[in-house]
């Protein structure tokens, strides 16, 4: 059985190396310390399903998710800028209820944070037992739960399932 702490430590350490792009002694020592701290702080979060994080395929999906999220943020920023500079300020704000089939805490957290970080939407609440998120939407296109889920959540959720479920 794979030890969760080892997997978290290795992922944090390689993330540190990737972000610093340096392998001198100081960076390696600080990387070990930071990875150890991250492991200590986040162990409880990631201990639900340790085998999930041992699959290399999931890390490739995570890289795809980062690119997908960046693209969605760019599109959302353009849309938000258009709404701000438009003379009539076309907004129709509201809170919508959307479905999610994600069950893991980490998956739900990633979904909620992804929606909140994307301009135009912000997650207000998560009803984990019933599988709903309440999202503030700058321009409500549909109040129907299924349609709002398709527009706001579906694409993120499909990728996050491959990573965390």
BAROBA-413552 format. One record per residue: x, y, z of N, C-alpha, C in turn; residue number from 1; residue in three letters. Coordinates in steps of 0.2 Angstrom, whole numbers, padded with zeros to 4 digits. Layout:
N
n.X_n.Y_n.Z_ca.X_ca.Y_ca.Z_c.X_c.Y_c.Z_n_res
X_Y_Z_X_Y_Z_X_Y_Z_NUM_Ala
...
This chain:
165
n.X_n.Y_n.Z_ca.X_ca.Y_ca.Z_c.X_c.Y_c.Z_n_res
0004_-0006_0000_0000_0000_0000_0004_0006_0000_1_Unk
0003_0011_-0004_0006_0017_-0005_0005_0022_0001_2_Unk
0010_0025_0004_0009_0029_0010_0007_0036_0007_3_Unk
0002_0039_0009_-0001_0045_0007_0004_0051_0008_4_Unk
0008_0051_0014_0012_0056_0015_0018_0056_0010_5_Unk
0020_0050_0008_0025_0050_0003_0023_0053_-0004_6_Unk
0017_0051_-0006_0014_0054_-0012_0014_0061_-0012_7_Unk
0011_0064_-0007_0010_0071_-0006_0017_0074_-0006_8_Unk
0022_0072_-0002_0028_0075_-0002_0031_0075_-0009_9_Unk
0031_0069_-0012_0034_0069_-0019_0031_0074_-0024_10_Unk
0024_0075_-0024_0021_0079_-0028_0022_0086_-0026_11_Unk
0023_0088_-0020_0024_0095_-0018_0032_0096_-0019_12_Unk
0036_0092_-0018_0043_0093_-0020_0044_0094_-0027_13_Unk
0041_0090_-0032_0042_0091_-0039_0039_0097_-0041_14_Unk
0033_0099_-0038_0030_0106_-0040_0035_0111_-0038_15_Unk
0038_0111_-0032_0043_0116_-0030_0049_0117_-0035_16_Unk
0051_0111_-0037_0057_0111_-0042_0054_0114_-0049_17_Unk
0048_0112_-0051_0046_0115_-0057_0045_0122_-0057_18_Unk
0042_0125_-0051_0041_0132_-0050_0048_0136_-0049_19_Unk
0053_0133_-0046_0059_0137_-0045_0064_0136_-0051_20_Unk
0063_0130_-0055_0068_0129_-0060_0075_0129_-0059_21_Unk
0077_0127_-0053_0084_0127_-0051_0085_0121_-0046_22_Unk
0091_0118_-0047_0092_0112_-0043_0099_0113_-0039_23_Unk
0100_0120_-0037_0106_0121_-0032_0104_0119_-0025_24_Unk
0109_0118_-0021_0108_0115_-0014_0103_0119_-0010_25_Unk
0103_0126_-0011_0099_0130_-0007_0091_0128_-0009_26_Unk
0090_0128_-0015_0083_0127_-0017_0081_0120_-0016_27_Unk
0085_0115_-0016_0084_0108_-0014_0082_0108_-0007_28_Unk
0086_0111_-0003_0085_0111_0005_0078_0114_0006_29_Unk
0077_0120_0004_0071_0123_0005_0065_0120_0002_30_Unk
0066_0116_-0004_0061_0112_-0007_0059_0107_-0002_31_Unk
0063_0103_0001_0062_0098_0005_0058_0100_0011_32_Unk
0060_0106_0014_0057_0109_0020_0049_0111_0018_33_Unk
0049_0114_0012_0042_0117_0010_0038_0111_0009_34_Unk
0040_0106_0005_0036_0099_0004_0034_0096_0010_35_Unk
0039_0096_0015_0037_0093_0021_0032_0097_0025_36_Unk
0032_0103_0025_0027_0107_0028_0020_0106_0024_37_Unk
0020_0106_0018_0014_0105_0014_0011_0098_0015_38_Unk
0015_0093_0016_0013_0087_0018_0010_0086_0024_39_Unk
0013_0090_0029_0010_0090_0036_0003_0094_0036_40_Unk
0003_0099_0033_-0003_0103_0033_-0009_0100_0029_41_Unk
-0008_0097_0023_-0013_0094_0019_-0014_0087_0019_42_Unk
-0011_0083_0024_-0012_0076_0024_-0019_0074_0025_43_Unk
-0023_0077_0030_-0029_0076_0031_-0034_0076_0025_44_Unk
-0033_0081_0021_-0037_0083_0015_-0036_0077_0010_45_Unk
-0030_0075_0009_-0029_0070_0004_-0029_0063_0006_46_Unk
-0030_0062_0012_-0030_0055_0015_-0036_0051_0013_47_Unk
-0041_0053_0010_-0047_0050_0009_-0046_0044_0004_48_Unk
-0043_0045_-0002_-0042_0040_-0007_-0035_0040_-0009_49_Unk
-0030_0037_-0005_-0023_0038_-0007_-0021_0035_-0014_50_Unk
-0025_0030_-0016_-0023_0027_-0022_-0025_0031_-0028_51_Unk
-0029_0036_-0027_-0031_0040_-0033_-0025_0044_-0035_52_Unk
-0021_0046_-0030_-0015_0051_-0032_-0009_0047_-0034_53_Unk
-0009_0040_-0034_-0004_0036_-0037_-0004_0035_-0044_54_Unk
-0009_0037_-0048_-0010_0035_-0055_-0007_0041_-0059_55_Unk
-0002_0040_-0063_0001_0045_-0067_-0004_0048_-0072_56_Unk
-0009_0044_-0074_-0014_0047_-0079_-0017_0053_-0076_57_Unk
-0019_0053_-0069_-0022_0058_-0066_-0018_0065_-0066_58_Unk
-0012_0064_-0065_-0007_0070_-0066_-0007_0073_-0073_59_Unk
-0008_0069_-0078_-0009_0072_-0085_-0015_0075_-0085_60_Unk
-0021_0072_-0083_-0027_0076_-0083_-0027_0082_-0079_61_Unk
-0023_0082_-0073_-0022_0089_-0070_-0019_0094_-0074_62_Unk
-0014_0092_-0077_-0011_0097_-0082_-0015_0100_-0087_63_Unk
-0019_0095_-0090_-0025_0097_-0095_-0030_0102_-0091_64_Unk
-0031_0100_-0085_-0036_0104_-0082_-0033_0111_-0081_65_Unk
-0027_0112_-0079_-0024_0119_-0078_-0024_0123_-0084_66_Unk
-0023_0120_-0090_-0023_0123_-0097_-0031_0125_-0098_67_Unk
-0035_0120_-0097_-0042_0121_-0098_-0045_0127_-0094_68_Unk
-0043_0127_-0087_-0045_0132_-0083_-0042_0139_-0085_69_Unk
-0036_0139_-0087_-0033_0146_-0089_-0037_0148_-0095_70_Unk
-0039_0144_-0100_-0043_0146_-0106_-0049_0149_-0104_71_Unk
-0053_0145_-0100_-0060_0147_-0097_-0059_0154_-0094_72_Unk
-0054_0155_-0090_-0053_0161_-0087_-0052_0167_-0092_73_Unk
-0048_0166_-0097_-0047_0171_-0102_-0054_0173_-0105_74_Unk
-0058_0168_-0107_-0064_0169_-0110_-0069_0173_-0105_75_Unk
-0069_0171_-0099_-0073_0174_-0094_-0071_0181_-0093_76_Unk
-0064_0183_-0093_-0062_0189_-0093_-0064_0194_-0099_77_Unk
-0064_0191_-0104_-0066_0195_-0110_-0073_0196_-0110_78_Unk
-0077_0191_-0108_-0084_0192_-0107_-0086_0198_-0102_79_Unk
-0082_0197_-0096_-0083_0202_-0091_-0081_0209_-0093_80_Unk
-0076_0210_-0097_-0074_0216_-0099_-0079_0219_-0104_81_Unk
-0082_0215_-0108_-0087_0217_-0113_-0093_0220_-0109_82_Unk
-0095_0216_-0104_-0101_0218_-0100_-0099_0225_-0097_83_Unk
-0093_0226_-0095_-0091_0233_-0091_-0091_0238_-0096_84_Unk
-0088_0237_-0102_-0088_0243_-0107_-0094_0244_-0111_85_Unk
-0099_0239_-0111_-0105_0240_-0115_-0109_0246_-0112_86_Unk
-0112_0250_-0116_-0115_0256_-0114_-0121_0254_-0109_87_Unk
-0125_0248_-0111_-0131_0246_-0107_-0129_0242_-0101_88_Unk
-0123_0240_-0100_-0121_0235_-0095_-0125_0229_-0094_89_Unk
-0125_0225_-0099_-0129_0219_-0100_-0128_0214_-0094_90_Unk
-0131_0215_-0088_-0130_0210_-0083_-0137_0208_-0081_91_Unk
-0137_0202_-0078_-0143_0199_-0075_-0141_0194_-0070_92_Unk
-0139_0197_-0064_-0136_0193_-0059_-0141_0189_-0055_93_Unk
-0139_0184_-0052_-0143_0179_-0048_-0140_0174_-0046_94_Unk
-0143_0170_-0041_-0140_0164_-0038_-0144_0158_-0041_95_Unk
-0140_0153_-0044_-0143_0147_-0047_-0141_0141_-0043_96_Unk
-0145_0136_-0043_-0143_0130_-0040_-0141_0125_-0046_97_Unk
-0135_0122_-0045_-0133_0117_-0050_-0131_0111_-0047_98_Unk
-0131_0105_-0051_-0130_0099_-0048_-0122_0097_-0049_99_Unk
-0120_0093_-0045_-0113_0090_-0046_-0114_0082_-0044_100_Unk
-0110_0078_-0047_-0109_0071_-0045_-0103_0070_-0042_101_Unk
-0099_0075_-0041_-0092_0074_-0037_-0094_0073_-0030_102_Unk
-0090_0068_-0027_-0091_0066_-0020_-0085_0068_-0015_103_Unk
-0079_0068_-0018_-0074_0069_-0014_-0073_0076_-0012_104_Unk
-0070_0077_-0006_-0069_0084_-0003_-0065_0088_-0008_105_Unk
-0059_0085_-0010_-0055_0088_-0014_-0058_0090_-0021_106_Unk
-0061_0086_-0024_-0065_0087_-0030_-0070_0093_-0030_107_Unk
-0074_0092_-0024_-0079_0098_-0023_-0075_0104_-0022_108_Unk
-0070_0104_-0018_-0066_0110_-0017_-0063_0113_-0023_109_Unk
-0060_0109_-0027_-0058_0111_-0034_-0063_0114_-0038_110_Unk
-0069_0111_-0038_-0074_0114_-0043_-0077_0120_-0040_111_Unk
-0078_0121_-0033_-0080_0127_-0031_-0075_0133_-0032_112_Unk
-0069_0131_-0030_-0064_0136_-0031_-0063_0138_-0039_113_Unk
-0064_0134_-0043_-0063_0135_-0050_-0069_0140_-0052_114_Unk
-0075_0139_-0050_-0080_0143_-0052_-0079_0150_-0049_115_Unk
-0077_0150_-0043_-0076_0156_-0039_-0070_0160_-0043_116_Unk
-0065_0157_-0045_-0059_0161_-0048_-0061_0163_-0055_117_Unk
-0066_0160_-0058_-0068_0162_-0065_-0072_0168_-0064_118_Unk
-0070_0174_-0068_-0074_0180_-0067_-0082_0178_-0070_119_Unk
-0086_0181_-0066_-0093_0180_-0068_-0097_0175_-0064_120_Unk
-0094_0171_-0060_-0097_0166_-0056_-0093_0166_-0049_121_Unk
-0097_0164_-0044_-0094_0163_-0037_-0098_0158_-0033_122_Unk
-0095_0153_-0031_-0099_0148_-0027_-0100_0151_-0020_123_Unk
-0107_0150_-0018_-0109_0153_-0012_-0110_0148_-0007_124_Unk
-0112_0142_-0009_-0113_0136_-0004_-0113_0129_-0008_125_Unk
-0111_0124_-0004_-0111_0118_-0006_-0115_0113_-0002_126_Unk
-0120_0110_-0005_-0124_0105_-0002_-0121_0098_-0004_127_Unk
-0116_0096_0000_-0113_0089_-0001_-0118_0083_-0001_128_Unk
-0122_0083_0004_-0126_0077_0004_-0131_0076_-0002_129_Unk
-0134_0082_-0004_-0138_0081_-0010_-0135_0083_-0017_130_Unk
-0129_0085_-0017_-0125_0086_-0023_-0127_0092_-0027_131_Unk
-0127_0098_-0023_-0129_0104_-0026_-0124_0109_-0024_132_Unk
-0123_0114_-0029_-0119_0120_-0027_-0124_0126_-0029_133_Unk
-0123_0131_-0025_-0126_0137_-0026_-0121_0142_-0028_134_Unk
-0123_0145_-0034_-0118_0149_-0038_-0121_0156_-0040_135_Unk
-0117_0161_-0038_-0119_0168_-0040_-0116_0169_-0047_136_Unk
-0121_0171_-0052_-0119_0171_-0059_-0121_0178_-0061_137_Unk
-0116_0181_-0064_-0116_0188_-0066_-0122_0189_-0072_138_Unk
-0122_0184_-0076_-0127_0184_-0081_-0131_0178_-0081_139_Unk
-0137_0177_-0078_-0140_0171_-0078_-0144_0170_-0084_140_Unk
-0141_0164_-0088_-0144_0162_-0094_-0150_0158_-0093_141_Unk
-0150_0154_-0088_-0156_0149_-0087_-0156_0148_-0079_142_Unk
-0162_0148_-0077_-0164_0146_-0070_-0165_0139_-0069_143_Unk
-0166_0135_-0074_-0167_0128_-0074_-0160_0125_-0072_144_Unk
-0161_0120_-0067_-0155_0117_-0064_-0151_0113_-0069_145_Unk
-0154_0109_-0073_-0150_0105_-0078_-0147_0110_-0083_146_Unk
-0150_0115_-0085_-0147_0119_-0090_-0141_0123_-0087_147_Unk
-0142_0126_-0081_-0137_0130_-0078_-0131_0125_-0076_148_Unk
-0132_0119_-0074_-0127_0114_-0073_-0123_0113_-0080_149_Unk
-0126_0112_-0085_-0123_0111_-0092_-0119_0117_-0093_150_Unk
-0121_0123_-0092_-0117_0129_-0094_-0111_0130_-0089_151_Unk
-0113_0130_-0083_-0108_0132_-0078_-0103_0126_-0076_152_Unk
-0106_0121_-0074_-0102_0115_-0071_-0099_0110_-0075_153_Unk
-0103_0108_-0080_-0102_0101_-0083_-0095_0100_-0086_154_Unk
-0092_0105_-0089_-0085_0104_-0092_-0080_0103_-0087_155_Unk
-0080_0107_-0081_-0076_0107_-0076_-0076_0100_-0072_156_Unk
-0083_0098_-0071_-0084_0092_-0068_-0081_0086_-0071_157_Unk
-0082_0085_-0078_-0080_0080_-0081_-0072_0079_-0081_158_Unk
-0068_0084_-0081_-0061_0083_-0080_-0059_0082_-0073_159_Unk
-0063_0085_-0068_-0061_0084_-0061_-0063_0077_-0059_160_Unk
-0068_0074_-0062_-0070_0067_-0060_-0064_0062_-0062_161_Unk
-0060_0064_-0068_-0055_0060_-0070_-0049_0060_-0065_162_Unk
-0049_0066_-0062_-0043_0067_-0057_-0044_0065_-0050_163_Unk
-0050_0066_-0047_-0051_0065_-0040_-0056_0060_-0038_164_Unk
-0060_0057_-0043_-0065_0052_-0041_-0062_0045_-0043_165_Unk
